[in-house]
Amino acid sequence: MIGVHHNLCALCKTTHIIPFILETGIYYNGHIIFAVVFIKEGIQVEHTDSKTIANKSASALLDDCKSTAKRQLLSSNPDPTAAASILEELTECVQKGIANEIELANEEVAFQAEIRKKMADSWENYTCADAAVNATKPKRDETWRGKKVAVMIDRPASKIHTIENFLTEDECKAVEAAAAPRLHDATVADGSGGSHLSESRKAKQAAIKVHWEKEDDGDLIARLSRRVYDYVNHVLPFEIKENGQEDLMSIQYFGRGPDEEKPDRYMPHCDGECTGLDFKPGNRMATIVMYCDMPEVGGATNFRNSGVHIKPKQYAATFFSYIDPATMKMDSGFTEHSGCPVVEGEKKIVTQWVRLGVDNANPWNSFNTCEFVWYYLTLCVEYLLHKSHPFRLWTNIFLFYSGYQVFGCSKPITIDCKFYLVWQAFFSVAIICENDGGTTL
């Protein structure tokens, strides 16, 4: 569908014809192509848009190089060696011109990206502060299994969807019941495989293990989790399995009134890498956030770099992926998101972070260094529990647990785990386990 918006920007009267410049915004397949139409005396029409400008620039560049090559051919003898040399110079001319154009384009993109990110800060504050702000309108609507899907962003490495009625009230109750005895202060990833408490995230959370062996018996949590992976595979071509994936995460935010200085919220962040670089096997590449309870005031989900403001409905879900399946490049910040402060009421969500490259032999925590250390420490302790030397047993348990704290990890959530300390942990545990006849790393 094509629509045109006109803006008359200049009007000049003459005795015969009224020449004018007309700016147009042409909407084609969801994209805006900016164009300018020049209407001159004698009814000569010149039409320019972003594509014709690019074509003219490329043609001018090629014409210059061709002219140089043509002059050289006319002035030289018909020698194959000379012709080859001229062809090489032509190629070099075009390459230099293209490189210069690309450099200028990259500078422009970087400049505009910097402006966009600065504007995003103000946009984030504005949308979170005003509870009456309308949700962003989707680019298009789709359906999946009879559920309405709103496509907010559809870029190769950045997709954002909302799905109505994604989960049920019974599924929410099952998750909440499983989470209740495990709730603790929420943490954020520290970039080295661990996580830590942060003022940027105020909430309670609990990991929920999915009992896949009960799926055929109608287990509600397994049923919900299966739906999550089905939707991920509906959007992305990876055939993701549940094996080795992270647990479901129940997260709860509580409103304490408009005067609360540190309300429950989650500041802007990326769930995976959002640097535009190559994907690293085992890392996160998609997320589904499911909303069980929404507060009376606050709690919206923002994707500030994409200009997407979502006011979720109860039992709906927000899906977003941050990988380009064709190039395996990561998103460059368009899926950075936040949870606006919860002012009144409670916000209860269920989140699944989805990884690519994990399985039973290589679970998600084998890609997280602190969790990996803790896994092998546990193996050693379990082995030592079967030893018949109590003194040696408790001595080693003391070494394990004190060493674990020294190395900067904290059960059940790891804290400030540094690579060199983790390496020392591996080395120390290997020696201890090996000396006691236990599991060797």
Disulfide bonds with the S-S distance in Angstrom:
Cys65-Cys93 1.94
Cys128-Cys340 2.06
Cys172-Cys292 2.10
Cys270-Cys274 2.10
Cys370-Cys417 1.88
Cys380-Cys433 1.73
